[in-house]
Amino acid sequence: MGFENLRYFLLFVFYLFIALCYMLISFAAIRHHHIFKEKNELFTFLVILDGVLAVVMLAFTVWNWYLVLVGYTTIEFWTSVMKEASPNKVKFEYGFKTVGDNLYKTFGTNKIFRIFSPSMRNVPFTGLEWAFRLHDEGFD
């Protein structure tokens, strides 16, 4: 996942979860309709499939949003888990200390409405900042 594409991915998985929930609500609303009763096996399969996908997407969405809020990528998270097992590795922190700063890094704003609305605004960082910071702190 590219740095500038992370926000689009997060919004995609979030809205995919919302769509799956909407589909479950729609199935619940039409369960007494005659077509639902005529094709009961098909609709039962679809409800089960949609429910399972909704649970999986909920877990995936929560995981990815958690990583953004704490300022990690998946690789950085698992590297930090392995670092606890072997403390000799030097780790550079790309994330910020606060949730608001990490959201700003990813979405370019702290406003909730703007975070959840897709837009083409630029993110505040390009990735070059970390290269200079790494060099200044002695990482080569």
N, C-alpha and C positions, 0 to 999 in steps of 0.2 A: 504494500500500500504506500503510495507516494505521500509525501508530507502535505501537499496542497490538495490531495484527493481524500484525505481522512474525513473531513466534515461531510462530504457527499456520501461516503460510505456509511457513516453514522446515521445520517438522515435516511438513507435507503433502508437500513435494517430496522430503524425505528418505525418508519411508515409501512414497511412490510408487515411488522408485527401488528400495527393498528389495522391494516387491511384484513389480516387473518382473524382478528377479533370481530371486525365488522361482519365478516362472512359467517362466523359462528352465531352472532346475534341475528343475522338474516335467516339462518337455518332454524333458529329457535322461533322466530316469528312466523314461519310458514309450516311448522310441523303438523298443524291441523288441516292444512290444505289438501284437497283430494289428489293432487299430483304427487305430493309427498307420500301419501298413503299408497298410491298405485306403484310407485317406484321406491318402496321402502328400503330395499337392500342397497340401492345406489346411494340414496341420501344418507343412510347409516354409515356406509363406507366413507362418504365425503365428510361427514361430521367427525368421525374418528380421525381421519387423515388431517383435517383442518385443526382439530384439537391438539394432536401430537405436534404438528408443525408450529402451532402457536406457542406451545410450551418450549419447544426447542428454540424458536426465535426469541422468546422472552429471555431465556438464559443467555443466548448469544448477544442480544442487545444490551442486557445489563452488564455483561462481561466487558464489552467494548466501550461502553460509556464509563464504566469504572476505570478502565485503563486511561481514558482521556482525562478524567477528573483528577487522577493522581499523577498524571504527566508521564506515563510509560507507553511504550509499544509492547506488543506481545513478546518480542525477543528480549527487550530490556527487562521485562518482568521476570521471565524465566532465567535470564542471566543473573538477576539479583537473588533469585531463589537459590541458584547454584553457588553464588558468591557466599551465601551464608554457610554452605557446606565446605567451601574452600576459601578462606578469607584472604588469600594472597593476591587475588585479582583486584586491579584498580578499576573502579567504575566511575564514569563521568555522568553526572546528572544533567539530562537534557530538559527535564521538567522543572516547573516552578514550585514554590512552597505552598501556594494557595490554590484552591479550586478555581477561583475567579480568574487568576492569571493563566491557568492551564486551559480554561475555556476560551479565553481571549487569544491564546496562542493558536488554538485549533480553528476557531470560528471567526476571529477578528472582531468580536463584540462580546459584551457581557450581558446584553439585554436578551431575555428569554424569548421574546417574540421573534427577534432577529435570528437567534440561534436556530429555532425550529422552522424558519422559512428559508427555502433554498434561494441562493443569490450568487452572483458572480463577483462579489467584492473580493478584493485581494486579502490574503492573510497578512498579518503584520510582520512576519519573519519569512525569510527566503531559505534559510538553512545555512547560509554563509556565515551568519553570526556565530554559530557554534564552532565552525572551523577556526575562526580567529580566536575565539575564547579558549579552545583546546590548545592552540599554539601558545597563547599567552600564559596558560597554566602549566606548560611543560609537557603536554601530551604530544607525541609526534606520530 
